Amino acid sequence: DQVWAVHDEMRAKNMQYSVVTYNALIDACARSGEMSRVSPLLEQMSQEGIEPNVITYSTVVKGYCQDNRLNQAFEVLEDMKRSADFSPDEVTYNTLLDGCAR
């Protein structure tokens, strides 16, 4: 809840977000099992013209793996493979390996 209180405070102060801010929020979702909050965050990023990066998507993969939603994790991996802007890296694949081993 503290994460979202800080998020609300930042919004109230009209602070500018960056990909780093969003990555931190998405990581908080992954760590707390609140993956339902990720899609709205990705949509906000898009509306603000902030491009996700390999860290963003690797963090989403991590969250889906921790939530035992491997199908969604692999869908993100496939999206990354199709992207011209970012490809899965060693962290992405290690995250998937860990998720599959659970």
Gaussian input, Z-matrix of N, CA and C with variables (Angstrom, degrees):
# hf/3-21g

backbone

0 1
 N
 C     1     B1
 C     2     B2     1     A1
 N     3     B3     2     A2     1     D1
 C     4     B4     3     A3     2     D2
 C     5     B5     4     A4     3     D3
 N     6     B6     5     A5     4     D4
 C     7     B7     6     A6     5     D5
 C     8     B8     7     A7     6     D6
 N     9     B9     8     A8     7     D7
 C    10    B10     9     A9     8     D8
 C    11    B11    10    A10     9     D9
 N    12    B12    11    A11    10    D10
 C    13    B13    12    A12    11    D11
 C    14    B14    13    A13    12    D12
 N    15    B15    14    A14    13    D13
 C    16    B16    15    A15    14    D14
 C    17    B17    16    A16    15    D15
 N    18    B18    17    A17    16    D16
 C    19    B19    18    A18    17    D17
 C    20    B20    19    A19    18    D18
 N    21    B21    20    A20    19    D19
 C    22    B22    21    A21    20    D20
 C    23    B23    22    A22    21    D21
 N    24    B24    23    A23    22    D22
 C    25    B25    24    A24    23    D23
 C    26    B26    25    A25    24    D24
 N    27    B27    26    A26    25    D25
 C    28    B28    27    A27    26    D26
 C    29    B29    28    A28    27    D27
 N    30    B30    29    A29    28    D28
 C    31    B31    30    A30    29    D29
 C    32    B32    31    A31    30    D30
 N    33    B33    32    A32    31    D31
 C    34    B34    33    A33    32    D32
 C    35    B35    34    A34    33    D33
 N    36    B36    35    A35    34    D34
 C    37    B37    36    A36    35    D35
 C    38    B38    37    A37    36    D36
 N    39    B39    38    A38    37    D37
 C    40    B40    39    A39    38    D38
 C    41    B41    40    A40    39    D39
 N    42    B42    41    A41    40    D40
 C    43    B43    42    A42    41    D41
 C    44    B44    43    A43    42    D42
 N    45    B45    44    A44    43    D43
 C    46    B46    45    A45    44    D44
 C    47    B47    46    A46    45    D45
 N    48    B48    47    A47    46    D46
 C    49    B49    48    A48    47    D47
 C    50    B50    49    A49    48    D48
 N    51    B51    50    A50    49    D49
 C    52    B52    51    A51    50    D50
 C    53    B53    52    A52    51    D51
 N    54    B54    53    A53    52    D52
 C    55    B55    54    A54    53    D53
 C    56    B56    55    A55    54    D54
 N    57    B57    56    A56    55    D55
 C    58    B58    57    A57    56    D56
 C    59    B59    58    A58    57    D57
 N    60    B60    59    A59    58    D58
 C    61    B61    60    A60    59    D59
 C    62    B62    61    A61    60    D60
 N    63    B63    62    A62    61    D61
 C    64    B64    63    A63    62    D62
 C    65    B65    64    A64    63    D63
 N    66    B66    65    A65    64    D64
 C    67    B67    66    A66    65    D65
 C    68    B68    67    A67    66    D66
 N    69    B69    68    A68    67    D67
 C    70    B70    69    A69    68    D68
 C    71    B71    70    A70    69    D69
 N    72    B72    71    A71    70    D70
 C    73    B73    72    A72    71    D71
 C    74    B74    73    A73    72    D72
 N    75    B75    74    A74    73    D73
 C    76    B76    75    A75    74    D74
 C    77    B77    76    A76    75    D75
 N    78    B78    77    A77    76    D76
 C    79    B79    78    A78    77    D77
 C    80    B80    79    A79    78    D78
 N    81    B81    80    A80    79    D79
 C    82    B82    81    A81    80    D80
 C    83    B83    82    A82    81    D81
 N    84    B84    83    A83    82    D82
 C    85    B85    84    A84    83    D83
 C    86    B86    85    A85    84    D84
 N    87    B87    86    A86    85    D85
 C    88    B88    87    A87    86    D86
 C    89    B89    88    A88    87    D87
 N    90    B90    89    A89    88    D88
 C    91    B91    90    A90    89    D89
 C    92    B92    91    A91    90    D90
 N    93    B93    92    A92    91    D91
 C    94    B94    93    A93    92    D92
 C    95    B95    94    A94    93    D93
 N    96    B96    95    A95    94    D94
 C    97    B97    96    A96    95    D95
 C    98    B98    97    A97    96    D96
 N    99    B99    98    A98    97    D97
 C   100   B100    99    A99    98    D98
 C   101   B101   100   A100    99    D99
 N   102   B102   101   A101   100   D100
 C   103   B103   102   A102   101   D101
 C   104   B104   103   A103   102   D102
 N   105   B105   104   A104   103   D103
 C   106   B106   105   A105   104   D104
 C   107   B107   106   A106   105   D105
 N   108   B108   107   A107   106   D106
 C   109   B109   108   A108   107   D107
 C   110   B110   109   A109   108   D108
 N   111   B111   110   A110   109   D109
 C   112   B112   111   A111   110   D110
 C   113   B113   112   A112   111   D111
 N   114   B114   113   A113   112   D112
 C   115   B115   114   A114   113   D113
 C   116   B116   115   A115   114   D114
 N   117   B117   116   A116   115   D115
 C   118   B118   117   A117   116   D116
 C   119   B119   118   A118   117   D117
 N   120   B120   119   A119   118   D118
 C   121   B121   120   A120   119   D119
 C   122   B122   121   A121   120   D120
 N   123   B123   122   A122   121   D121
 C   124   B124   123   A123   122   D122
 C   125   B125   124   A124   123   D123
 N   126   B126   125   A125   124   D124
 C   127   B127   126   A126   125   D125
 C   128   B128   127   A127   126   D126
 N   129   B129   128   A128   127   D127
 C   130   B130   129   A129   128   D128
 C   131   B131   130   A130   129   D129
 N   132   B132   131   A131   130   D130
 C   133   B133   132   A132   131   D131
 C   134   B134   133   A133   132   D132
 N   135   B135   134   A134   133   D133
 C   136   B136   135   A135   134   D134
 C   137   B137   136   A136   135   D135
 N   138   B138   137   A137   136   D136
 C   139   B139   138   A138   137   D137
 C   140   B140   139   A139   138   D138
 N   141   B141   140   A140   139   D139
 C   142   B142   141   A141   140   D140
 C   143   B143   142   A142   141   D141
 N   144   B144   143   A143   142   D142
 C   145   B145   144   A144   143   D143
 C   146   B146   145   A145   144   D144
 N   147   B147   146   A146   145   D145
 C   148   B148   147   A147   146   D146
 C   149   B149   148   A148   147   D147
 N   150   B150   149   A149   148   D148
 C   151   B151   150   A150   149   D149
 C   152   B152   151   A151   150   D150
 N   153   B153   152   A152   151   D151
 C   154   B154   153   A153   152   D152
 C   155   B155   154   A154   153   D153
 N   156   B156   155   A155   154   D154
 C   157   B157   156   A156   155   D155
 C   158   B158   157   A157   156   D156
 N   159   B159   158   A158   157   D157
 C   160   B160   159   A159   158   D158
 C   161   B161   160   A160   159   D159
 N   162   B162   161   A161   160   D160
 C   163   B163   162   A162   161   D161
 C   164   B164   163   A163   162   D162
 N   165   B165   164   A164   163   D163
 C   166   B166   165   A165   164   D164
 C   167   B167   166   A166   165   D165
 N   168   B168   167   A167   166   D166
 C   169   B169   168   A168   167   D167
 C   170   B170   169   A169   168   D168
 N   171   B171   170   A170   169   D169
 C   172   B172   171   A171   170   D170
 C   173   B173   172   A172   171   D171
 N   174   B174   173   A173   172   D172
 C   175   B175   174   A174   173   D173
 C   176   B176   175   A175   174   D174
 N   177   B177   176   A176   175   D175
 C   178   B178   177   A177   176   D176
 C   179   B179   178   A178   177   D177
 N   180   B180   179   A179   178   D178
 C   181   B181   180   A180   179   D179
 C   182   B182   181   A181   180   D180
 N   183   B183   182   A182   181   D181
 C   184   B184   183   A183   182   D182
 C   185   B185   184   A184   183   D183
 N   186   B186   185   A185   184   D184
 C   187   B187   186   A186   185   D185
 C   188   B188   187   A187   186   D186
 N   189   B189   188   A188   187   D187
 C   190   B190   189   A189   188   D188
 C   191   B191   190   A190   189   D189
 N   192   B192   191   A191   190   D190
 C   193   B193   192   A192   191   D191
 C   194   B194   193   A193   192   D192
 N   195   B195   194   A194   193   D193
 C   196   B196   195   A195   194   D194
 C   197   B197   196   A196   195   D195
 N   198   B198   197   A197   196   D196
 C   199   B199   198   A198   197   D197
 C   200   B200   199   A199   198   D198
 N   201   B201   200   A200   199   D199
 C   202   B202   201   A201   200   D200
 C   203   B203   202   A202   201   D201
 N   204   B204   203   A203   202   D202
 C   205   B205   204   A204   203   D203
 C   206   B206   205   A205   204   D204
 N   207   B207   206   A206   205   D205
 C   208   B208   207   A207   206   D206
 C   209   B209   208   A208   207   D207
 N   210   B210   209   A209   208   D208
 C   211   B211   210   A210   209   D209
 C   212   B212   211   A211   210   D210
 N   213   B213   212   A212   211   D211
 C   214   B214   213   A213   212   D212
 C   215   B215   214   A214   213   D213
 N   216   B216   215   A215   214   D214
 C   217   B217   216   A216   215   D215
 C   218   B218   217   A217   216   D216
 N   219   B219   218   A218   217   D217
 C   220   B220   219   A219   218   D218
 C   221   B221   220   A220   219   D219
 N   222   B222   221   A221   220   D220
 C   223   B223   222   A222   221   D221
 C   224   B224   223   A223   222   D222
 N   225   B225   224   A224   223   D223
 C   226   B226   225   A225   224   D224
 C   227   B227   226   A226   225   D225
 N   228   B228   227   A227   226   D226
 C   229   B229   228   A228   227   D227
 C   230   B230   229   A229   228   D228
 N   231   B231   230   A230   229   D229
 C   232   B232   231   A231   230   D230
 C   233   B233   232   A232   231   D231
 N   234   B234   233   A233   232   D232
 C   235   B235   234   A234   233   D233
 C   236   B236   235   A235   234   D234
 N   237   B237   236   A236   235   D235
 C   238   B238   237   A237   236   D236
 C   239   B239   238   A238   237   D237
 N   240   B240   239   A239   238   D238
 C   241   B241   240   A240   239   D239
 C   242   B242   241   A241   240   D240
 N   243   B243   242   A242   241   D241
 C   244   B244   243   A243   242   D242
 C   245   B245   244   A244   243   D243
 N   246   B246   245   A245   244   D244
 C   247   B247   246   A246   245   D245
 C   248   B248   247   A247   246   D246
 N   249   B249   248   A248   247   D247
 C   250   B250   249   A249   248   D248
 C   251   B251   250   A250   249   D249
 N   252   B252   251   A251   250   D250
 C   253   B253   252   A252   251   D251
 C   254   B254   253   A253   252   D252
 N   255   B255   254   A254   253   D253
 C   256   B256   255   A255   254   D254
 C   257   B257   256   A256   255   D255
 N   258   B258   257   A257   256   D256
 C   259   B259   258   A258   257   D257
 C   260   B260   259   A259   258   D258
 N   261   B261   260   A260   259   D259
 C   262   B262   261   A261   260   D260
 C   263   B263   262   A262   261   D261
 N   264   B264   263   A263   262   D262
 C   265   B265   264   A264   263   D263
 C   266   B266   265   A265   264   D264
 N   267   B267   266   A266   265   D265
 C   268   B268   267   A267   266   D266
 C   269   B269   268   A268   267   D267
 N   270   B270   269   A269   268   D268
 C   271   B271   270   A270   269   D269
 C   272   B272   271   A271   270   D270
 N   273   B273   272   A272   271   D271
 C   274   B274   273   A273   272   D272
 C   275   B275   274   A274   273   D273
 N   276   B276   275   A275   274   D274
 C   277   B277   276   A276   275   D275
 C   278   B278   277   A277   276   D276
 N   279   B279   278   A278   277   D277
 C   280   B280   279   A279   278   D278
 C   281   B281   280   A280   279   D279
 N   282   B282   281   A281   280   D280
 C   283   B283   282   A282   281   D281
 C   284   B284   283   A283   282   D282
 N   285   B285   284   A284   283   D283
 C   286   B286   285   A285   284   D284
 C   287   B287   286   A286   285   D285
 N   288   B288   287   A287   286   D286
 C   289   B289   288   A288   287   D287
 C   290   B290   289   A289   288   D288
 N   291   B291   290   A290   289   D289
 C   292   B292   291   A291   290   D290
 C   293   B293   292   A292   291   D291
 N   294   B294   293   A293   292   D292
 C   295   B295   294   A294   293   D293
 C   296   B296   295   A295   294   D294
 N   297   B297   296   A296   295   D295
 C   298   B298   297   A297   296   D296
 C   299   B299   298   A298   297   D297
 N   300   B300   299   A299   298   D298
 C   301   B301   300   A300   299   D299
 C   302   B302   301   A301   300   D300
 N   303   B303   302   A302   301   D301
 C   304   B304   303   A303   302   D302
 C   305   B305   304   A304   303   D303

   B1=1.4602
   B2=1.5274
   B3=1.3308
   B4=1.4618
   B5=1.5238
   B6=1.3365
   B7=1.4713
   B8=1.5194
   B9=1.3176
   B10=1.4672
   B11=1.5199
   B12=1.3286
   B13=1.4598
   B14=1.5303
   B15=1.3339
   B16=1.4655
   B17=1.5245
   B18=1.3117
   B19=1.4734
   B20=1.5254
   B21=1.3356
   B22=1.4691
   B23=1.5301
   B24=1.3394
   B25=1.4626
   B26=1.5251
   B27=1.3324
   B28=1.4651
   B29=1.5297
   B30=1.3252
   B31=1.4745
   B32=1.5268
   B33=1.3451
   B34=1.4682
   B35=1.5254
   B36=1.3326
   B37=1.4679
   B38=1.5293
   B39=1.3387
   B40=1.4644
   B41=1.5242
   B42=1.3176
   B43=1.4604
   B44=1.5211
   B45=1.3036
   B46=1.4569
   B47=1.5236
   B48=1.3132
   B49=1.4490
   B50=1.5213
   B51=1.3268
   B52=1.4646
   B53=1.5208
   B54=1.3141
   B55=1.4537
   B56=1.5262
   B57=1.3286
   B58=1.4641
   B59=1.5346
   B60=1.3241
   B61=1.4657
   B62=1.5244
   B63=1.3168
   B64=1.4663
   B65=1.5219
   B66=1.3164
   B67=1.4672
   B68=1.5227
   B69=1.3273
   B70=1.4667
   B71=1.5285
   B72=1.3216
   B73=1.4654
   B74=1.5293
   B75=1.3171
   B76=1.4631
   B77=1.5271
   B78=1.3226
   B79=1.4632
   B80=1.5270
   B81=1.3226
   B82=1.4675
   B83=1.5260
   B84=1.3236
   B85=1.4713
   B86=1.5264
   B87=1.3230
   B88=1.4640
   B89=1.5265
   B90=1.3174
   B91=1.4667
   B92=1.5249
   B93=1.3349
   B94=1.4642
   B95=1.5294
   B96=1.3347
   B97=1.4604
   B98=1.5210
   B99=1.3250
   B100=1.4634
   B101=1.5259
   B102=1.3099
   B103=1.4591
   B104=1.5305
   B105=1.3056
   B106=1.4683
   B107=1.5246
   B108=1.3182
   B109=1.4745
   B110=1.5274
   B111=1.3320
   B112=1.4645
   B113=1.5304
   B114=1.3178
   B115=1.4762
   B116=1.5297
   B117=1.3427
   B118=1.4720
   B119=1.5353
   B120=1.3328
   B121=1.4649
   B122=1.5230
   B123=1.3304
   B124=1.4681
   B125=1.5268
   B126=1.3190
   B127=1.4681
   B128=1.5319
   B129=1.3383
   B130=1.4661
   B131=1.5273
   B132=1.3332
   B133=1.4681
   B134=1.5207
   B135=1.3156
   B136=1.4610
   B137=1.5317
   B138=1.3249
   B139=1.4665
   B140=1.5195
   B141=1.3404
   B142=1.4572
   B143=1.5303
   B144=1.3180
   B145=1.4552
   B146=1.5160
   B147=1.3264
   B148=1.4624
   B149=1.5167
   B150=1.3223
   B151=1.4631
   B152=1.5248
   B153=1.3280
   B154=1.4608
   B155=1.5240
   B156=1.3207
   B157=1.4593
   B158=1.5293
   B159=1.3095
   B160=1.4642
   B161=1.5284
   B162=1.3180
   B163=1.4706
   B164=1.5243
   B165=1.3184
   B166=1.4655
   B167=1.5212
   B168=1.3347
   B169=1.4607
   B170=1.5214
   B171=1.3062
   B172=1.4667
   B173=1.5215
   B174=1.3180
   B175=1.4616
   B176=1.5263
   B177=1.3156
   B178=1.4684
   B179=1.5267
   B180=1.3318
   B181=1.4678
   B182=1.5277
   B183=1.3417
   B184=1.4658
   B185=1.5256
   B186=1.3059
   B187=1.4631
   B188=1.5131
   B189=1.3249
   B190=1.4652
   B191=1.5268
   B192=1.3111
   B193=1.4722
   B194=1.5252
   B195=1.3156
   B196=1.4619
   B197=1.5247
   B198=1.3203
   B199=1.4675
   B200=1.5343
   B201=1.3426
   B202=1.4755
   B203=1.5240
   B204=1.3193
   B205=1.4640
   B206=1.5330
   B207=1.3401
   B208=1.4653
   B209=1.5205
   B210=1.3280
   B211=1.4666
   B212=1.5312
   B213=1.3376
   B214=1.4600
   B215=1.5272
   B216=1.3378
   B217=1.4635
   B218=1.5218
   B219=1.3253
   B220=1.4657
   B221=1.5241
   B222=1.3342
   B223=1.4704
   B224=1.5295
   B225=1.3314
   B226=1.4714
   B227=1.5253
   B228=1.3271
   B229=1.4688
   B230=1.5277
   B231=1.3258
   B232=1.4668
   B233=1.5254
   B234=1.3344
   B235=1.4704
   B236=1.5249
   B237=1.3318
   B238=1.4565
   B239=1.5267
   B240=1.3214
   B241=1.4738
   B242=1.5244
   B243=1.3342
   B244=1.4703
   B245=1.5211
   B246=1.3114
   B247=1.4593
   B248=1.5249
   B249=1.3147
   B250=1.4653
   B251=1.5276
   B252=1.3327
   B253=1.4537
   B254=1.5187
   B255=1.3202
   B256=1.4628
   B257=1.5143
   B258=1.2959
   B259=1.4549
   B260=1.5175
   B261=1.3273
   B262=1.4625
   B263=1.5237
   B264=1.3201
   B265=1.4522
   B266=1.5271
   B267=1.3142
   B268=1.4640
   B269=1.5268
   B270=1.3314
   B271=1.4657
   B272=1.5241
   B273=1.3309
   B274=1.4603
   B275=1.5173
   B276=1.3205
   B277=1.4692
   B278=1.5285
   B279=1.3329
   B280=1.4616
   B281=1.5222
   B282=1.3104
   B283=1.4690
   B284=1.5226
   B285=1.3307
   B286=1.4704
   B287=1.5263
   B288=1.3233
   B289=1.4657
   B290=1.5279
   B291=1.3201
   B292=1.4633
   B293=1.5302
   B294=1.3235
   B295=1.4603
   B296=1.5136
   B297=1.3140
   B298=1.4696
   B299=1.5365
   B300=1.3197
   B301=1.4496
   B302=1.5256
   B303=1.2936
   B304=1.4866
   B305=1.5010
   A1=111.92
   A2=116.76
   A3=119.33
   A4=111.22
   A5=115.82
   A6=119.54
   A7=109.79
   A8=116.03
   A9=119.69
   A10=111.42
   A11=117.93
   A12=120.53
   A13=109.92
   A14=116.44
   A15=120.32
   A16=110.02
   A17=116.13
   A18=121.67
   A19=109.90
   A20=117.06
   A21=121.12
   A22=111.15
   A23=116.04
   A24=119.80
   A25=110.87
   A26=116.28
   A27=120.12
   A28=110.43
   A29=116.14
   A30=120.11
   A31=110.34
   A32=116.43
   A33=120.75
   A34=111.27
   A35=116.80
   A36=121.74
   A37=111.93
   A38=115.81
   A39=121.85
   A40=112.56
   A41=116.11
   A42=120.22
   A43=109.38
   A44=115.33
   A45=120.70
   A46=109.62
   A47=115.37
   A48=121.41
   A49=109.21
   A50=114.93
   A51=121.71
   A52=107.18
   A53=116.14
   A54=119.68
   A55=110.05
   A56=117.72
   A57=121.66
   A58=110.12
   A59=117.17
   A60=121.22
   A61=110.03
   A62=115.51
   A63=119.34
   A64=111.55
   A65=117.44
   A66=119.76
   A67=110.63
   A68=117.22
   A69=120.99
   A70=110.68
   A71=116.97
   A72=120.57
   A73=111.41
   A74=116.58
   A75=120.52
   A76=110.01
   A77=116.79
   A78=119.97
   A79=110.65
   A80=117.25
   A81=120.34
   A82=110.19
   A83=116.95
   A84=120.73
   A85=110.77
   A86=115.89
   A87=120.76
   A88=110.83
   A89=116.56
   A90=121.04
   A91=112.83
   A92=116.22
   A93=119.57
   A94=113.08
   A95=116.63
   A96=119.64
   A97=113.56
   A98=116.51
   A99=120.95
   A100=110.91
   A101=116.03
   A102=120.49
   A103=112.60
   A104=117.56
   A105=119.84
   A106=111.75
   A107=117.11
   A108=121.16
   A109=112.72
   A110=117.81
   A111=120.71
   A112=112.03
   A113=117.61
   A114=119.46
   A115=112.12
   A116=118.72
   A117=117.52
   A118=113.42
   A119=116.86
   A120=119.46
   A121=110.76
   A122=116.85
   A123=120.24
   A124=110.49
   A125=116.59
   A126=120.76
   A127=110.22
   A128=116.97
   A129=120.29
   A130=110.45
   A131=116.00
   A132=119.77
   A133=109.84
   A134=115.36
   A135=120.92
   A136=110.87
   A137=116.43
   A138=120.52
   A139=111.70
   A140=116.91
   A141=121.06
   A142=112.64
   A143=116.62
   A144=120.48
   A145=113.67
   A146=117.00
   A147=121.64
   A148=108.59
   A149=115.26
   A150=120.54
   A151=110.98
   A152=117.62
   A153=119.13
   A154=109.71
   A155=116.27
   A156=120.36
   A157=109.79
   A158=116.67
   A159=120.40
   A160=110.49
   A161=117.40
   A162=120.20
   A163=109.93
   A164=116.96
   A165=120.98
   A166=110.09
   A167=115.27
   A168=118.78
   A169=112.60
   A170=118.17
   A171=120.23
   A172=110.63
   A173=116.35
   A174=120.75
   A175=110.69
   A176=116.93
   A177=120.55
   A178=109.68
   A179=116.64
   A180=121.11
   A181=109.63
   A182=116.35
   A183=120.60
   A184=110.78
   A185=116.51
   A186=120.50
   A187=112.35
   A188=116.13
   A189=119.20
   A190=110.94
   A191=117.48
   A192=120.29
   A193=110.84
   A194=116.69
   A195=120.05
   A196=111.75
   A197=116.07
   A198=122.00
   A199=111.26
   A200=116.32
   A201=122.91
   A202=112.51
   A203=116.19
   A204=122.13
   A205=107.67
   A206=114.10
   A207=119.96
   A208=112.49
   A209=118.06
   A210=119.11
   A211=110.75
   A212=116.59
   A213=119.74
   A214=111.38
   A215=116.26
   A216=119.74
   A217=110.53
   A218=116.29
   A219=119.55
   A220=111.72
   A221=117.96
   A222=120.59
   A223=110.11
   A224=115.94
   A225=119.56
   A226=110.04
   A227=116.49
   A228=120.37
   A229=110.50
   A230=117.09
   A231=120.10
   A232=111.40
   A233=116.79
   A234=120.09
   A235=110.60
   A236=116.10
   A237=120.13
   A238=110.84
   A239=116.89
   A240=120.33
   A241=111.42
   A242=116.13
   A243=120.36
   A244=112.44
   A245=116.84
   A246=121.36
   A247=110.87
   A248=114.91
   A249=119.65
   A250=110.49
   A251=117.01
   A252=121.36
   A253=114.44
   A254=117.18
   A255=119.38
   A256=109.66
   A257=114.46
   A258=122.07
   A259=108.43
   A260=116.15
   A261=117.94
   A262=109.83
   A263=115.61
   A264=120.12
   A265=109.59
   A266=115.06
   A267=120.23
   A268=111.40
   A269=117.01
   A270=120.89
   A271=110.38
   A272=116.77
   A273=120.82
   A274=110.92
   A275=116.11
   A276=119.77
   A277=111.57
   A278=117.77
   A279=119.89
   A280=111.62
   A281=116.24
   A282=121.20
   A283=110.14
   A284=115.83
   A285=120.13
   A286=111.07
   A287=116.37
   A288=119.00
   A289=110.87
   A290=115.09
   A291=119.60
   A292=110.77
   A293=116.55
   A294=120.49
   A295=112.84
   A296=116.43
   A297=120.74
   A298=111.54
   A299=116.94
   A300=120.92
   A301=112.75
   A302=117.42
   A303=120.49
   A304=111.58
   D1=-31.64
   D2=179.99
   D3=-63.99
   D4=-35.65
   D5=178.58
   D6=-58.64
   D7=-45.00
   D8=-176.01
   D9=-75.39
   D10=-26.71
   D11=173.67
   D12=-66.75
   D13=-42.14
   D14=177.09
   D15=-65.37
   D16=-42.46
   D17=177.51
   D18=-57.49
   D19=-47.39
   D20=179.98
   D21=-63.22
   D22=-39.78
   D23=178.72
   D24=-64.48
   D25=-42.38
   D26=178.47
   D27=-61.57
   D28=-41.87
   D29=178.88
   D30=-65.08
   D31=-42.85
   D32=-179.31
   D33=-61.24
   D34=-31.88
   D35=179.80
   D36=-90.28
   D37=6.82
   D38=179.50
   D39=53.99
   D40=37.97
   D41=177.77
   D42=-72.42
   D43=143.56
   D44=179.19
   D45=-80.13
   D46=131.38
   D47=177.90
   D48=-91.27
   D49=158.56
   D50=174.93
   D51=-131.06
   D52=176.80
   D53=176.51
   D54=-60.85
   D55=-32.44
   D56=178.94
   D57=-64.55
   D58=-42.61
   D59=178.37
   D60=-60.78
   D61=-48.78
   D62=-179.37
   D63=-64.75
   D64=-38.69
   D65=177.74
   D66=-61.28
   D67=-38.76
   D68=178.01
   D69=-65.01
   D70=-41.50
   D71=178.24
   D72=-65.86
   D73=-42.31
   D74=179.32
   D75=-66.07
   D76=-38.18
   D77=176.20
   D78=-63.32
   D79=-38.95
   D80=176.77
   D81=-62.00
   D82=-39.72
   D83=176.81
   D84=-62.39
   D85=-44.41
   D86=-178.99
   D87=-63.34
   D88=-42.16
   D89=-177.49
   D90=-71.10
   D91=-29.00
   D92=-174.55
   D93=-103.52
   D94=5.06
   D95=179.12
   D96=70.69
   D97=27.75
   D98=-179.81
   D99=-108.54
   D100=52.13
   D101=-176.64
   D102=-65.65
   D103=-17.61
   D104=176.99
   D105=-65.20
   D106=-18.49
   D107=178.49
   D108=-83.83
   D109=-11.32
   D110=-173.04
   D111=-70.27
   D112=-46.88
   D113=-178.24
   D114=-57.48
   D115=-46.66
   D116=176.25
   D117=-60.64
   D118=-35.44
   D119=177.79
   D120=-65.86
   D121=-43.02
   D122=177.90
   D123=-63.05
   D124=-36.87
   D125=177.74
   D126=-66.05
   D127=-42.38
   D128=177.07
   D129=-60.44
   D130=-42.03
   D131=178.33
   D132=-56.60
   D133=-48.09
   D134=-178.42
   D135=-61.05
   D136=-44.97
   D137=-179.58
   D138=-62.70
   D139=-30.25
   D140=-179.80
   D141=-91.33
   D142=2.95
   D143=178.54
   D144=73.28
   D145=23.11
   D146=179.37
   D147=-98.39
   D148=120.86
   D149=-178.01
   D150=-83.68
   D151=129.08
   D152=172.71
   D153=-65.15
   D154=157.16
   D155=178.09
   D156=-124.42
   D157=-174.07
   D158=-177.65
   D159=-61.97
   D160=-32.14
   D161=177.66
   D162=-66.66
   D163=-41.84
   D164=178.12
   D165=-55.31
   D166=-53.19
   D167=-175.26
   D168=-71.77
   D169=-33.97
   D170=175.97
   D171=-64.23
   D172=-35.10
   D173=177.86
   D174=-69.08
   D175=-38.50
   D176=175.47
   D177=-62.62
   D178=-43.89
   D179=176.98
   D180=-57.78
   D181=-45.43
   D182=179.39
   D183=-57.91
   D184=-45.30
   D185=-179.09
   D186=-62.20
   D187=-44.02
   D188=178.72
   D189=-65.09
   D190=-39.14
   D191=177.83
   D192=-63.89
   D193=-44.34
   D194=-179.87
   D195=-66.07
   D196=-25.40
   D197=179.77
   D198=-92.36
   D199=9.01
   D200=-177.82
   D201=56.00
   D202=37.24
   D203=177.40
   D204=-113.01
   D205=65.31
   D206=-174.39
   D207=-63.92
   D208=-33.60
   D209=179.06
   D210=-59.33
   D211=-44.29
   D212=178.21
   D213=-66.09
   D214=-37.34
   D215=178.23
   D216=-61.33
   D217=-43.19
   D218=179.43
   D219=-70.31
   D220=-30.17
   D221=175.20
   D222=-63.55
   D223=-42.29
   D224=177.53
   D225=-63.33
   D226=-41.68
   D227=177.35
   D228=-57.90
   D229=-45.39
   D230=179.55
   D231=-63.90
   D232=-39.51
   D233=175.63
   D234=-60.15
   D235=-41.56
   D236=179.22
   D237=-63.81
   D238=-41.02
   D239=-179.47
   D240=-63.86
   D241=-33.83
   D242=-179.09
   D243=-79.51
   D244=-16.93
   D245=-175.99
   D246=-75.01
   D247=139.45
   D248=175.08
   D249=-84.39
   D250=-17.03
   D251=-173.52
   D252=-88.66
   D253=-30.80
   D254=-179.42
   D255=-153.08
   D256=142.80
   D257=179.32
   D258=-117.31
   D259=153.77
   D260=176.38
   D261=-60.17
   D262=143.42
   D263=179.38
   D264=-114.18
   D265=-171.96
   D266=-177.85
   D267=-59.12
   D268=-38.72
   D269=179.66
   D270=-62.80
   D271=-42.90
   D272=179.00
   D273=-59.40
   D274=-48.70
   D275=-178.11
   D276=-67.75
   D277=-39.47
   D278=177.11
   D279=-62.93
   D280=-37.52
   D281=177.27
   D282=-62.08
   D283=-43.77
   D284=178.61
   D285=-64.80
   D286=-42.12
   D287=177.98
   D288=-59.14
   D289=-44.45
   D290=178.73
   D291=-62.74
   D292=-42.07
   D293=179.44
   D294=-63.76
   D295=-37.99
   D296=179.65
   D297=-70.87
   D298=-26.75
   D299=-176.90
   D300=-81.72
   D301=-8.70
   D302=-178.74
   D303=-72.83

